[in-house]
Amino acid sequence: MAWLKNKQVVFSFHDYKQEGIGKQKLEAWCNNKGWEAIFNKRSISWRGLSEKEQKKIVDQSAAIKLMMENNNIIKRPVMEYDERLLVGFNEEEYRMTFK
């Protein structure tokens, strides 16, 4: 958010960690970028799962189910801009998007 504010990009913020996220939104994101891009296997929440639980995440359906149960596993930030979906902070991608 600091980068956007610094560049004077107008945005609205939805804190899905506090406000939740719907299945349809997760499906749309996963269909756009692939569930592997949305699902954060580097998160503390993911590392806190047992190996048995981790092995259950083999497809989009299983990933979405877990992301809805534990939204800390969703990679951040996720930004919808026009028809684009930006996942994770990549300054070069932001610079090209918000010229």
N, C-alpha and C positions, 0 to 999 in steps of 0.2 A: 504494500500500500504506500510505503514511503516513496518508492520509485515513481509510482503513478502521481502522487501528490506533487513531487518535485517537478515532474514534467507537465503538471497542470492538466492531467487527464481526468475528466469527469467520470466517476464510476459509482455504482451502488455495491454495497458489501452484504453478502448473505453468509452469516456464520453458521455453516452446516454442522459444526461441532456443537453449537448451542441450540440451533433452531431445527436441526435435523435435515434430512434430504429424502426425497421420494424415489421410489423404485423407477418411475418413468424417467426422471432426470438422470439417474445413474445409467439406465439402459441407453439413453440418448448419448451420453458422454462415451460410454464403452463402444457403442456402434460407430461413433465418430473417430475415436482414437485407438480403440482396442482396449480391452479390460486391463491388460498388462501395464498400459501407460497410466491408467487411473489408480490402480491398486499399488500401494506403496509397501513393497517388501523390505524396505529399509527402516520402516517405522518401529518404534519400541513396542507398539501393540502387536505387530506381526511377530517380532522376535519373542514376545511373551507367550505366544501360542505354543502348545505342545507340537511335537513333530507329527503326531497323528492328525491334529487339527489342520496343520499346514498342508499335509498331503491331500486333504479333501478339496483344496482349491485348485481345481484342474480345468475349469472352464468359466465362462462369463457368468453363468447362472449362479454358480457357487461363490464366485467373487462378489457379485452384487449382494447376495444374501449376507455374506460376512460384512461387507461395507455398510449395509443397513443396520446390522447389529452393533458394529463397532466402527463409527465413522472416522476414528483416528487413523484408520488404514487407508483412507482416501488421500492421495497425493495432493499437496497444496503448493501454491494456489491453483485453482482451476478458474479460468477466466473465459467467459463467453463474450465475444466481440464480433458484431455483424454475424457472418456465417462461420467465423473461426472459433476454435477452441484451443486455448493455450493452457498447457498443463505443466506445473512446476515453473520456477522462475528462471528464465533464460533472457538475460539482458539484451542480447543481440536480437532475439525474436521479438521482444517487446519494442525495441528501437525501430525495427522494420514495420511492426504492426501499427505503432502510434506515431507515425511521421507527422 
